[in-house]
């Protein structure tokens, strides 16, 4: 009887286990009536939740690690991956919470796992923010060499332009009429004007001071404060991604081992 009932009645999310079937008599005012008592136990099918929630959330965490292999200077690509994974994980958490019934406990085991996955995804986004901030004061030797080559190339172009323009200026001077001696006294009179009160040349106007960028000054000050802490001093920002490629997967595997060990055996 128990096997027939267990095979006949089944639910997608739950596994039905029949425990006890008995006959009892119900005493009412109108008489005595027989009553069938059926005690059963429901267990959630863990395979359904693994395919519905656990596997997608784990894949989202792995997807957030793809940004560690993208260059630090590809800001739109890395920001797009980080924000997309965070929003998708938030939607998955809300869907899992609404699909489950309300339990007596406030936090369920699936909520703990989703919170762990969200923390890793958010940590990957914060990692890029820290790495990109460190690149603001880091001078890349390859970029310095490239800038030096561009500076030399600009100097060569300026030299070629001056050599080309000098013969043209000479040809124009030859075509002009010889008015040099007549114009010399006029220029000398304009150079020193005896009618002026001081008898000195007018002073050039002072150029306005260049505006200082307060944003870069604030960033430089904050960077100096961080340099006092040895653990926050990073010589090469590219090493942050190299360390994250190892620390994030290892820590996620370790947390999964602790999670499944605790909820399956304790």
Secondary structure, 3 states (H helix, E strand, C coil): CHHHHHHHCCCCCEEEEEEEEEEEEEECCCCEEEEEEEEEEEEECHHHHHHHHHHHHHHHHHHHHHHHHCCCCCHHHHHHHHHHHHHHHHHHHHHHHHHCCCCCCCCCHHHHHHHHHHHHHHHHHHHHHHHHHHCCCCCCHHHHHHHHHHHHHHHHHHHHHHHHHHHHHHHHHHHCCCCHHHHHHHHHHHHCCCCCCCCCCCCCCCCCCCCCCHHHHHHHHHHHHHHCCHHHCCCCCHHHHHHHHHHHHHHHHHHHHHHHHHHHHC
